[in-house]
Amino acid sequence: MNKHFELVDWVTAEKFCELTGEQISNLKNLRPQWDEGKVWVKVSDRKILYSLKGYNAWVEQAAQVYQKAQEQEAARYRLILNGTVNASGSPSTSPTHQPTSVRRLRLEKIL
């Protein structure tokens, strides 16, 4: 980990955006997604500080959730392509393999 992150945790919005690449205009919209006290904390009426460690933990968790969702979607898509499940997620009642000529006719009708 970068030594700067190890030495400094809580920073101002400006420094936080400089270090993370987030837009300062987006911080207000992002705060509800972040745990108060872990990623951000209000220290006065006009000042909010952001935790670099808390933000990094949130990014890692969000990446894991995204990866798991992608894997589940890919598995569902494979089932649809194999004909074992239709697009709604229920078992398919149509044959799993159709002759190529039937598939071509359907494409020609759509086009």
N, C-alpha and C positions, 0 to 999 in steps of 0.2 A: 504494500500500500504506500502511496505517496506520503513522505514525511510531513508535508503540510497538513494532510488530513489527520495524521496522528497527533500533531501538536495543537491544532485548532479544531474545535468541533462546532461551536455555536458562532454563526456569522450573521452579518446583516443581509438584507435581501439583495443588495447590489453585489456584494462579494459572493453570495450563494449563486446568483445567476451567472456571474463571471466564471465560477468554478464548475458549475453543472451544465451550463448551456441552456437552462430554462429561461423563458422570457419573464421579465419582471411583471408584465401585464397579466401573465397566466397564474401567478402565485395565488391570488385570491381564489381562483377557480380550482386550483389543485389542493388547497388546504383541507377541504372536506374529505378528500381521499387519504390524507395523511393523519396519523395519530398525533393529536395535540400532546405535547410533552415529550414526544419521541422524535418527530421530524420538525416541528415548529412550536414555539412558545411565545405568548404575548407577555412582554416584560414591562410595558407601560401602555398608556392610552394610544400612543402613536408609534410604538416600536415593537416589531416582531423579529425574533431571531430564528434562524434555521440551522438544524443539525446536519452536518455532512455525513456523519455516521448513520443517523436515522434515515436520511435520504437514501444512502447506499443500500441499507437493509431493505428499504421499501422497493427499490429498483430490483434487487435480487429476488424478492418475493413475487413481484409483479411479473418478472421474466419467467419464473417457475410456473405461475398460474397460466401465463400465455402459452408456454410450451406444452403444458398438459392439455389445454383446450385445443391446440393445434393437432396434437396427437389423436385426441378423441375425434375431431372433425375428419382427420385423414382416415381413421379406421371406419367411420361412418360412410365416408365417400367410397372407400374400397368395397364396402358391403353393397352399396347402391350399384356400383359398376359391375360387380359380380352377379347382380340380380337376386341376391338373397334377401335384400330389404329394399322397399321402394322409398321414394324421396320423403315420405311422411314418417318413415321409421318403422312401419309395420311390415311383416313378412310379405314378400312378393308373391302374387298369384299368377304372374305371367311366367312363361318358360324362361329358363336362364340363358339359353343360347338360341338365337334366331338366325336363320340363314342370311347371308350377306345381301342377297337380292331384296329381302324384306326391309332391311335397314336402309338400303339405297332408295327404295320407293318412298319411305317416310321422309327422308331428307329432301327428295325432289319435291314432295308436296309442300313442305315448309318453305322452301325457297321459291 
